[in-house]
Amino acid sequence: MIIIIWANTQLLLPDMDPNWVVGLCVAFSFPTNWLKDFSLLSFLSAFGLGCVLLIIAVVTFDAGDALLDPATPSAKTTLADVSGLPMSGSIMLAGLTGHVGLPPMYTEMKTPSHFRRVLYLAFLAMFLMYAAVGVGGYALYGDGASILITQDMANAAGANDGLGQVFRYLVLGGITFKLFAGTPVCVLVLVDIVQDVYVERGHVLSEREADRWRFGIWGGTIVCAFVLLPYLQYTTALVGINSMLISVMLPLIFFLQLHARTMGWASILCYGCIIAVSGIMTVIISYADVLDFLKTLKAAQAV
């Protein structure tokens, strides 16, 4: 999140030195460590949805311009590139991490019996929106597309003006603000994990101790983000691999532990096969991504 904030801010302030951009973002982020009440940030989910809709609007607007203007050169695209499947798969899996929020959503529903229907409709809407961004973005930017579609939008901004450029700045500003506001929430969640560990050991962290952990985690992530800044796609891939573990494999294993005694052998075998396939996919994707990362490092050293 921090890396994407820095990258998007650089796009918003293209004439500013990248080091100054990072310093500016860190300076603005520092006071959020004193933020205690996150109720005001409850609008972030709706705001994030609005940002995705804006991206769809930008992609649709640009695609319409390209179709109406025969002189516009078409981007080079490839129907299928098998070598890119591990990286794209791990990046897509990064979106699974948010599924841990489903149980509390279920408990807060006015009519929990409608949960399955709401879930299906929500995932259908998500599929349609992200498919529109993926297909439209690739049709516009082709094989040269960046890891961030906002980067491609900014690169294309010089060729167009008017409404399209307004949309692009709204997207950049909106997504950057959403991530900026969401970062202290993530830090707080990590501090909560630390507090739970201490409670299990019979010690309750004081407010001052919790603040020390909060500043330490925030500072540590800033350092990590600065080191990983040139390798965003691999960082995202790592998140995707982690998502495979915490959102697919571990829930399946825990489910089997809880319900194995009441399940038939056919069901146990089915879940076991899914776990095995997930494990094999995780190993293959991790291996391919690491090899790709090492090739990138060697190429950078050669230059």
C-alpha positions in Angstrom: 0.0 0.0 0.0 2.8 2.4 0.9 4.7 1.7 -2.3 1.5 2.3 -4.4 0.9 5.6 -2.5 4.4 6.8 -3.3 4.1 5.7 -7.0 0.7 7.4 -7.4 1.9 10.6 -5.6 4.8 10.7 -8.1 2.3 10.6 -10.9 0.3 13.5 -9.3 3.5 15.5 -8.8 5.6 14.5 -11.9 8.0 17.5 -11.6 9.0 16.7 -8.0 12.1 14.7 -7.2 11.1 11.1 -6.3 13.0 11.3 -3.0 11.1 14.5 -2.1 7.8 12.7 -2.9 8.7 9.8 -0.6 9.7 12.3 2.2 6.5 14.2 1.7 4.4 11.1 1.9 6.2 9.9 5.0 5.8 13.3 6.7 2.1 13.3 6.1 1.8 9.7 7.2 3.6 10.2 10.5 0.8 12.0 12.4 -1.7 9.2 11.6 0.1 7.1 14.3 -1.8 9.1 16.9 -5.1 8.3 15.2 -7.3 6.4 17.7 -10.8 6.6 16.3 -11.3 5.0 12.9 -15.1 5.4 12.8 -14.6 8.4 10.4 -12.8 6.0 7.9 -15.8 3.7 7.6 -16.6 5.3 4.2 -13.4 3.9 2.7 -15.0 0.8 1.2 -17.6 2.9 -0.7 -14.9 5.4 -1.7 -12.7 2.5 -3.0 -15.7 1.3 -5.1 -16.1 4.8 -6.5 -12.4 4.8 -7.5 -12.8 1.5 -9.3 -15.8 2.9 -11.1 -13.8 5.9 -12.1 -11.1 3.6 -13.5 -13.7 1.9 -15.6 -14.9 5.3 -16.8 -11.4 6.3 -17.8 -10.7 3.0 -19.6 -14.1 3.2 -21.4 -13.5 6.9 -22.3 -10.1 6.2 -23.7 -11.2 3.0 -25.5 -14.0 5.0 -27.1 -11.6 7.7 -28.3 -9.3 5.0 -29.7 -12.2 3.4 -31.6 -13.5 6.7 -33.0 -10.1 7.8 -34.1 -8.7 5.4 -36.8 -5.3 7.2 -36.7 -4.8 6.0 -33.1 -2.1 3.2 -33.2 -3.4 0.0 -31.6 -1.4 -1.5 -28.7 0.5 -4.8 -29.2 -1.4 -7.6 -27.5 -0.9 -11.4 -27.1 -3.8 -13.7 -26.8 -2.1 -16.0 -24.2 1.4 -15.9 -22.6 1.9 -19.0 -20.5 5.1 -17.7 -19.0 3.1 -14.8 -17.4 0.6 -17.1 -15.6 2.5 -17.6 -12.3 3.0 -13.8 -11.9 -0.5 -12.8 -12.9 -2.0 -15.6 -10.8 -0.1 -14.6 -7.7 -1.1 -11.0 -8.2 -4.8 -11.9 -8.6 -4.6 -14.0 -5.5 -3.6 -10.9 -3.6 -7.2 -9.8 -3.8 -8.2 -12.9 -1.7 -6.7 -11.4 1.5 -9.8 -9.4 2.2 -12.0 -12.5 2.6 -11.1 -12.5 6.3 -13.7 -9.7 6.6 -16.6 -12.0 5.5 -17.4 -13.5 9.0 -17.9 -10.2 10.7 -19.9 -9.0 7.8 -22.2 -12.0 8.2 -22.7 -11.4 11.9 -23.6 -7.8 11.3 -26.2 -8.4 8.6 -29.8 -7.6 9.4 -30.9 -10.8 7.6 -28.0 -13.4 7.7 -30.0 -15.9 5.7 -29.4 -13.6 2.7 -25.7 -13.8 3.0 -25.1 -16.4 0.3 -27.2 -14.4 -2.2 -25.4 -11.1 -1.3 -22.1 -12.8 -1.6 -22.8 -14.2 -5.1 -24.1 -10.9 -6.3 -21.1 -9.0 -4.8 -18.6 -11.4 -6.4 -20.4 -11.1 -9.8 -20.2 -7.3 -9.6 -16.5 -7.5 -8.7 -15.8 -9.9 -11.5 -17.6 -7.6 -14.1 -15.8 -4.5 -12.8 -12.3 -6.0 -12.7 -12.8 -7.8 -16.0 -13.7 -4.5 -17.6 -10.6 -2.9 -16.2 -8.4 -5.9 -17.2 -9.7 -6.3 -20.7 -10.1 -2.6 -21.5 -6.7 -1.7 -20.0 -4.9 -4.5 -21.9 -6.6 -3.5 -25.1 -5.5 0.1 -24.6 -2.0 -0.4 -23.3 -1.1 -3.9 -24.5 2.0 -5.9 -23.7 3.8 -2.7 -22.5 1.3 -2.2 -19.7 2.7 -1.3 -16.3 2.0 -3.1 -13.0 -0.2 -0.1 -12.0 -2.9 0.9 -14.5 -2.7 4.4 -13.0 0.8 4.6 -14.5 -0.5 3.8 -17.9 -3.3 6.3 -17.5 -0.8 9.0 -16.6 1.4 8.1 -19.6 -1.6 8.5 -21.9 -2.7 11.7 -20.3 -0.4 13.8 -22.5 -2.2 12.7 -25.6 -5.7 13.6 -24.4 -7.2 16.5 -22.5 -10.5 17.6 -21.1 -12.8 15.1 -19.4 -10.4 12.2 -19.8 -7.6 14.0 -17.9 -10.0 15.1 -15.2 -11.0 11.5 -14.7 -7.4 10.4 -14.5 -6.6 12.9 -11.8 -9.7 12.0 -9.9 -8.7 8.3 -10.0 -5.1 9.0 -8.9 -6.2 11.3 -6.1 -9.0 9.0 -5.0 -7.0 5.8 -4.9 -4.0 7.5 -3.3 -6.2 9.0 -0.5 -8.0 5.7 0.1 -4.7 3.8 0.5 -3.3 6.7 2.7 -6.3 6.5 5.0 -6.2 2.7 5.1 -2.5 2.4 6.1 -3.0 3.4 9.8 -5.8 0.9 10.0 -3.5 -1.9 8.8 -0.8 -0.8 11.3 -3.4 -0.9 14.1 -4.4 -4.5 13.1 -0.8 -5.6 13.3 -0.5 -4.0 16.7 -3.7 -5.8 17.8 -2.0 -9.1 16.9 1.0 -8.2 19.0 -1.3 -7.2 21.9 -3.1 -10.6 21.6 0.2 -12.5 21.8 1.1 -10.6 25.0 -2.3 -11.2 26.5 -1.9 -15.0 25.9 1.4 -14.7 27.8 -0.3 -12.9 30.7 0.7 -9.4 30.0 -1.5 -6.5 28.9 0.3 -3.8 26.9 -0.1 -0.3 28.2 -1.1 2.6 26.0 2.6 3.8 25.8 3.8 0.3 24.9 1.2 -0.1 22.2 2.3 3.2 20.8 5.9 2.1 20.7 4.9 -1.0 18.8 2.8 1.2 16.5 5.7 3.5 15.6 8.0 0.5 15.3 5.7 -1.3 12.8 5.0 1.9 10.9 8.7 2.7 10.7 9.7 -0.8 9.7 7.1 -0.9 6.9 8.5 2.5 5.6 12.0 1.1 5.4 10.8 -2.1 3.7 8.7 -0.1 1.2 11.8 2.0 0.4 13.9 -1.1 -0.3 11.2 -2.8 -2.3 10.1 0.3 -4.3 11.6 -0.8 -7.6 10.1 -4.3 -7.3 6.4 -3.6 -6.9 5.2 -6.6 -9.0 7.2 -9.0 -7.0 6.0 -7.5 -3.8 2.4 -7.9 -5.0 3.2 -11.5 -6.1 4.5 -12.2 -2.6 1.2 -10.9 -1.1 -0.6 -13.2 -3.6 1.4 -16.3 -2.4 0.6 -15.3 1.2 -3.1 -15.0 0.3 -3.1 -18.5 -1.1 -1.9 -19.7 2.3 -4.1 -17.7 4.6 -7.2 -17.5 2.5 -7.3 -20.9 0.8 -5.0 -23.6 2.3 -5.2 -22.8 6.1 -9.1 -22.3 6.1 -9.5 -25.7 4.4 -7.1 -27.4 6.8 -8.9 -25.8 9.8 -12.3 -26.8 8.3 -11.2 -30.4 8.1 -9.9 -30.3 11.7 -13.3 -29.0 12.9 -15.6 -31.2 10.8 -13.7 -34.3 9.8 -15.5 -36.5 12.3 -18.9 -35.6 10.8 -17.8 -35.8 7.2 -17.8 -38.8 4.9 -14.7 -40.2 3.3 -15.6 -38.8 -0.1 -15.8 -35.3 1.3 -12.6 -35.6 3.2 -10.9 -36.9 0.1 -12.3 -34.0 -1.9 -11.0 -31.4 0.5 -7.7 -33.2 0.8 -7.3 -33.0 -3.0 -8.1 -29.3 -3.0 -5.5 -28.7 -0.3 -2.9 -30.8 -2.2 -3.6 -28.9 -5.5 -3.4 -25.6 -3.7 -0.1 -26.6 -2.2 1.4 -27.6 -5.5 0.2 -24.4 -7.1 1.7 -22.4 -4.3 5.1 -24.1 -4.8 5.0 -23.7 -8.6 4.0 -20.1 -8.5 6.5 -19.2 -5.8 9.3 -20.9 -7.7 8.4 -19.2 -11.0 8.2 -15.8 -9.3 11.5 -16.2 -7.5 13.2 -17.2 -10.8 11.7 -14.2 -12.5 12.9 -11.9 -9.7 16.4 -13.3 -9.8 16.5 -12.7 -13.6 15.4 -9.1 -13.0 18.2 -8.6 -10.4 20.8 -10.0 -12.8 19.7 -7.8 -15.6 19.8 -4.7 -13.3 23.4 -5.7 -12.2 24.5 -6.1 -15.8 23.2 -2.6 -16.6 
